[in-house]
Amino acid sequence: MKILDRYLIKQLVFPILICTATLIFLVFMADIFDYLDEMIRHKTALKHILLYYLILTPETFVDVIPWACFLATIYVLVNFNFHNETTAMKVAGLEITSIIRPILFIGFSVGIISFLVSDQIVPKTSPKANQILKERIEKKEEKEKRRVFENITYYGGKNRLYYARTFHAKEQKLEDFIILWLDSKKNVKKKTVAREAIWTGSEWELHFTTDYAMEQKGNLIGEPTFQPVVVYPEINETPNDFLKAASEGAQISYHDLKDYIAKLRENGIKLNTEMVTLHQKLSFPWHSLVVMFLCVPFLAKTSTRRMIAFNVLACISVVFLFHVAGAVMLALGKAGKLFPILSVWSPNFLFGFGTFFFLDRANY
């Protein structure tokens, strides 16, 4: 690695760390003020508050790291311009591609770290944080139980995958209920479809149920079996398990979510929202790289101090437009108006690769 590359990386890493810590602190302070009334009213113990924010740190890190990288890149590039370091690099014959190489390296590194944290750590910590929030801070479990949830997916014990179109928490009833019975190799060996499942207090009672025996390739074996009312003793999941799965928003890893979707799609269930979420797990970590790259055409060019201020405003506007476009495309994808992969990846490619056409202006 060249001396200049090491210098630029060193100049970027420290501001990113400072910005990340500052943004996490600000998010936590805003969150504390939001829940301060509940904490005082319910006399939440300090150890539970500290534990909640400690467990919440990985999820908050994933949310703020793109903004931390953006602010740090602005700071470094503006500082280089103020001290004429950018001019010195260009006078020495360096092209802009040489200057931005460390930015791309850090952007890729942050993207990988962000994905690993969101995929391996957040699915384990987020449910615990939500549990502390509801049970120790908000204490709104009874209010939660009155809600109605749509499109519930839950992986139960002993290789059972559940799906319900609607879950009425208060009535403890699942509508359009599907059970996929999996073998040891995660292949569907039986599918159960019920119009509804009602919790009797100790077990689920399925109404108007049809069982389909299936072979490894997904083909039916024999004739379906219909029963007006049936109870499966193997199903020991309770309404609280489905409530937990619904209220936590299915915080699972990429591979687990991919497996869920594959099993459900094999059985004719269309899941636009889940497909968008799946692709988003891969695309979101690269937002840091995109916003850092977007800064280069605006802030790596030699400018007067007055023009630097203008370029900073222009850069902020473009990054804001990037996030707005991402939110709009995401909503269209979840609504089924766009292909999930297109709705999630389009902003990254449009703004990321679009920046290449404006890099040459940074050479002057």
For each residue, the residues with C-beta under 8 A, 3 or more apart:
1: 5 6
2: 5 6
3: 6 7
4: 7 8 89 94 98
5: 1 2 8 9 101 102 105
6: 1 2 3 9 10
7: 3 4 10 11
8: 4 5 11 12 76 99 102 103
9: 5 6 12 13 102 105 106
10: 6 7 13 14
11: 7 8 14 15 76 79
12: 8 9 15 16 72 73 76 102 103 106
13: 9 10 16 17 106
14: 10 11 17 18
15: 11 12 18 19 71 72 75 76
16: 12 13 19 20 68 69 72 106 110
17: 13 14 20 21
18: 14 15 21 22 72
19: 15 16 22 23 67 68 69 71 72 75
20: 16 17 23 24 61 64 65 68
21: 17 18 24 25
22: 18 19 25 26 68
23: 19 20 26 27 64 67 68
24: 20 21 27 28 57 60 61 64
25: 21 22 28 29
26: 22 23 29 30
27: 23 24 30 31 60 63 64
28: 24 25 31 32 53 56 60
29: 25 26 32 33
30: 26 27 33 34
31: 27 28 34 35 53 56
32: 28 29 35 36 39 49
33: 29 30 36
34: 30 31
35: 31 32 38 39 133 137 138
36: 32 33 39 40
37: 40 41
38: 35 41 42 44 137 138 139
39: 32 35 36 42 43 44 49 137
40: 36 37 43
41: 37 38
42: 38 39 136 137 138 139
43: 39 40
44: 38 39 48 49 136 137
45: 48 49 136
46: 49 50
47: 50 51
48: 44 45 51 52 132 136 137
49: 32 39 44 45 46 52 53 137
50: 46 47 53 54
51: 47 48 54 55 132
52: 48 49 55 56 129 132 133 136 137
53: 28 31 49 50 56 57
54: 50 51 57
55: 51 52 58 125 128 129 132
56: 28 31 52 53 59 60 125 129
57: 24 53 54 60 61
58: 55 61 62 117 118 121 122 125
59: 56 62 63 122 125 126 129
60: 24 27 28 56 57 63 64
61: 20 24 57 58 64 65 114 117
62: 58 59 65 114 117 118 122 284 285
63: 27 59 60
64: 20 23 24 27 60 61 67 68
65: 20 61 62 68 69 110 114 288
66: 69 70 287 288 291
67: 19 23 64 70 71 291
68: 16 19 20 22 23 64 65 71 72
69: 16 19 65 66 72 73 106 107 110 288 289 291 292
70: 66 67 73 74 288 291 292 295 319
71: 15 19 67 68 74 75
72: 12 15 16 18 19 68 69 75 76
73: 12 69 70 76 77 103 291 292 295 299
74: 70 71 77 78 295 299 312 315
75: 15 19 71 72 78 79
76: 8 11 12 15 72 73 79 80
77: 73 74 80 81 86 295 296 299 300
78: 74 75 81 82 299 308 312
79: 11 75 76 82 83 85
80: 76 77 83 85 86 300
81: 77 78 84 85 86 87 299 302 303 308
82: 78 79 305 308
83: 79 80
84: 81 87 88
85: 79 80 81 88 89
86: 77 80 81 89 90 99 300 301 302
87: 81 84 90 91 302
88: 84 85 91 92
89: 4 85 86 92 94 98 99
90: 86 87 93 94 302 363
91: 87 88
92: 88 89
93: 90
94: 4 89 90 98 99
95: 98 99 363
96: 99 100 296 300 359 360 362 363
97: 100 101 359
98: 4 89 94 95 101
99: 8 86 89 94 95 96 102 103 300
100: 96 97 103 104 293 296 300 359
101: 5 97 98 104 105
102: 5 8 9 12 99 105 106
103: 8 12 73 99 100 106 107 292 293 296
104: 100 101 107 108 289 293
105: 5 9 101 102 108 109
106: 9 12 13 16 69 102 103 109 110 292
107: 69 103 104 110 111 286 288 289 290 292 293
108: 104 105 111 112 289
109: 105 106 112 113
110: 16 65 69 106 107 113 114 285 288 289
111: 107 108 114 115 285 286 288 289
112: 108 109 115 116 285
113: 109 110 116 117
114: 61 62 65 110 111 117 118 284 285 288
115: 111 112 118 119 281 282 285
116: 112 113 119 120 121
117: 58 61 62 113 114 120 121 122
118: 58 62 114 115 121 122 281 284 285
119: 115 116 122 123 253 254 281
120: 116 117 123 124 253
121: 58 116 117 118 124 125
122: 58 59 62 117 118 119 125 126 251
123: 119 120 126 127 251 252 253 256
124: 120 121 127 128
125: 55 56 58 59 121 122 128 129
126: 59 122 123 129 130 248 251
127: 123 124 130 131 244 248 251
128: 55 124 125 131 132
129: 52 55 56 59 125 126 132 133
130: 126 127 133 134 247 248
131: 127 128 134 135
132: 48 51 52 55 128 129 135 136 137
133: 35 52 129 130 136 137 138
134: 130 131 137 138 139 140 141 144 247
135: 131 132 139 141
136: 42 44 45 48 52 132 133 139
137: 35 38 39 42 44 48 49 52 132 133 134
138: 35 38 42 133 134
139: 38 42 134 135 136
140: 134 143 144
141: 134 135 144 145
142: 145 146
143: 140 146 147
144: 134 140 141 147 169 243 247
145: 141 142 169 170 243
146: 142 143 169 170
147: 143 144 169 170 247
148: 166 167 168 169
149: 152 166 167 169 243 246 247
150: 165 166 167
151: 163 164 165 271 273 274
152: 149 162 163 164 167 174 242 245 246
153: 161 162 163 245 250 260 264 274
154: 161 162 163 237 241 242 245
155: 160 161 162 256 260
156: 160 161 162 235 237 241
157: 160 236 237
158: 234
159: 181 182 183 184 186
160: 155 156 157 179 180 181 182 234 235
161: 153 154 155 156 179 180 182 260 263 264
162: 152 153 154 155 156 177 178 179 180 237 242
163: 151 152 153 154 177 178 180 264 269
164: 151 152 167 174 175 176 177 178 197 242
165: 150 151 175 176 177
166: 148 149 150 174 175 176
167: 148 149 150 152 164 173 174 175 242 243 246
168: 148 171 172 173 174 175
169: 144 145 146 147 148 149 172 239 243 246
170: 145 146 147
171: 168 198
172: 168 169 198 199 239
173: 167 168 196 197 198 199
174: 152 164 166 167 168 177 196 197 198 204 242
175: 164 165 166 167 168 195 196
176: 164 165 166 195 196
177: 162 163 164 165 174 193 194 195 196 197 206
178: 162 163 164 191 192 193 194 264 267 269
179: 160 161 162 191 192 194 232 235
180: 160 161 162 163 188 190 191 263 264 267
181: 159 160 188 189 190 191 192
182: 159 160 161 186 187 188 189 263
183: 159 186 187 189
184: 159
185:
186: 159 182 183 259 263
187: 182 183 216
188: 180 181 182 191 214 218 263 266 267
189: 181 182 183 213 214
190: 180 181 211 212 213 214
191: 178 179 180 181 188 211 212 214 267
192: 178 179 181 206 209 210 211 212 232
193: 177 178 209 210 212
194: 177 178 179 197 206 207 208 209 210
195: 175 176 177 207 208 209
196: 173 174 175 176 177 206 207 208
197: 164 173 174 177 194 204 205 206 207
198: 171 172 173 174 204 205 207
199: 172 173 203 204 205 238 239
200: 203 204 205
201:
202:
203: 199 200 231 233 235
204: 174 197 198 199 200 231 232 235 237
205: 197 198 199 200 229 230 231
206: 177 192 194 196 197 209 227 229 230 231 232
207: 194 195 196 197 198 228 229
208: 194 195 196 226 228
209: 192 193 194 195 206 226 227 228 229 230
210: 192 193 194 224 225 226 227
211: 190 191 192 224 225 227
212: 190 191 192 193 220 224
213: 189 190 220 221 222
214: 188 189 190 191 218 219 220 221
215: 218 219 220 221
216: 187
217:
218: 188 214 215 266
219: 214 215
220: 212 213 214 215 224
221: 213 214 215
222: 213
223:
224: 210 211 212 220
225: 210 211
226: 208 209 210
227: 206 209 210 211 230
228: 207 208 209
229: 205 206 207 209
230: 205 206 209 227
231: 203 204 205 206
232: 179 192 204 206 235
233: 203
234: 158 160
235: 156 160 179 203 204 232
236: 157
237: 154 156 157 162 204 241 242
238: 199 241 242
239: 169 172 199 242 243
240: 243 244
241: 154 156 237 238 244 245
242: 152 154 162 164 167 174 237 238 239 245 246
243: 144 145 149 167 169 239 240 246 247
244: 127 240 241 247 248
245: 152 153 154 241 242 248 250
246: 149 152 167 169 242 243
247: 130 134 144 147 149 243 244
248: 126 127 130 244 245 251
249:
250: 153 245 257 274 277
251: 122 123 126 127 248
252: 123 256 257 260
253: 119 120 123 256 257
254: 119 257 258 278 281 282
255: 258 259
256: 123 155 252 253 259 260
257: 250 252 253 254 260 261 274 277 278 281
258: 254 255 261 262 278
259: 186 255 256 262 263
260: 153 155 161 252 256 257 263 264 274
261: 257 258 264 265 271 274 275 278
262: 258 259 265 266
263: 161 180 182 186 188 259 260 266 267
264: 153 161 163 178 180 260 261 267 269 271 274
265: 261 262 268 269 270 271
266: 188 218 262 263
267: 178 180 188 191 263 264
268: 265
269: 163 178 264 265
270: 265
271: 151 261 264 265 274 275
272: 275 276 333 334 335 336 340
273: 151 276 277 334
274: 151 153 250 257 260 261 264 271 277 278
275: 261 271 272 278 279 333 340 341
276: 272 273 279 280 330 333 334 340 343 344
277: 250 257 273 274 280 281
278: 254 257 258 261 274 275 281 282 340
279: 275 276 282 283 340 341 343 344 345
280: 276 277 283 284 330 344
281: 115 118 119 254 257 277 278 284
282: 115 254 278 279 285 344
283: 279 280 286 287 344 345 348
284: 62 114 118 280 281 287
285: 62 110 111 112 114 115 118 282 288
286: 107 111 283 289 290 348 352
287: 66 283 284 290 291 326 348
288: 65 66 69 70 107 110 111 114 285 291 292
289: 69 104 107 108 110 111 286 292 293 352
290: 107 286 287 293 294 322 347 348 351 352
291: 66 67 69 70 73 287 288 294 295 319 322
292: 69 70 73 103 106 107 288 289 295 296
293: 100 103 104 107 289 290 296 352 355
294: 290 291 297 298 315 318 319 322 351 352 355
295: 70 73 74 77 291 292 298 299 300 315 319
296: 77 96 100 103 292 293 299 300 355 359 362
297: 294 300 301 355 358 359 361 362
298: 294 295 301 311 312 314 315 318
299: 73 74 77 78 81 295 296 308 311 312 315
300: 77 80 86 96 99 100 295 296 297 362
301: 86 297 298 311 361 362 363 364
302: 81 86 87 90 364
303: 81 307 308 311
304: 307 308
305: 82 308 309
306: 309 310
307: 303 304 310 311
308: 78 81 82 299 303 304 305 311 312
309: 305 306 312 313
310: 306 307 313 314
311: 298 299 301 303 307 308 314 315
312: 74 78 298 299 308 309 315 316
313: 309 310 316 317
314: 298 310 311 317 318
315: 74 294 295 298 299 311 312 318 319
316: 312 313 319 320
317: 313 314 320 321
318: 294 298 314 315 321 322 351
319: 70 291 294 295 315 316 322 323
320: 316 317 323 324
321: 317 318 324 325
322: 290 291 294 318 319 325 326 347 351
323: 319 320 326 327
324: 320 321 327 328
325: 321 322 328 329 346 347 350 351
326: 287 322 323 329 330 347
327: 323 324 330 331
328: 324 325 331 332
329: 325 326 332 333 338 342 343 344 346 347
330: 276 280 326 327 333 334 343 344
331: 327 328 334 335
332: 328 329 335 337 338 343
333: 272 275 276 329 330 336 337 338 339 340 342 343 344
334: 272 273 276 330 331 343
335: 272 331 332
336: 272 333
337: 332 333
338: 329 332 333 342 343
339: 333 342 343
340: 272 275 276 278 279 333 343 344
341: 275 279 344 345
342: 329 333 338 339 345 346
343: 276 279 329 330 332 333 334 338 339 340 346
344: 276 279 280 282 283 329 330 333 340 341
345: 279 283 341 342 348 349
346: 325 329 342 343 349 350
347: 290 322 325 326 329 350 351
348: 283 286 287 290 345 351 352
349: 345 346 352 353
350: 325 346 347 353 354
351: 290 294 318 322 325 347 348 354 355
352: 286 289 290 293 294 348 349 355
353: 349 350 356
354: 350 351 357 358
355: 293 294 296 297 351 352 358 359
356: 353 359
357: 354
358: 297 354 355 361 362
359: 96 97 100 296 297 355 356 362 363
360: 96 363
361: 297 301 358 364
362: 96 296 297 300 301 358 359
363: 90 95 96 301 359 360
364: 301 302 361
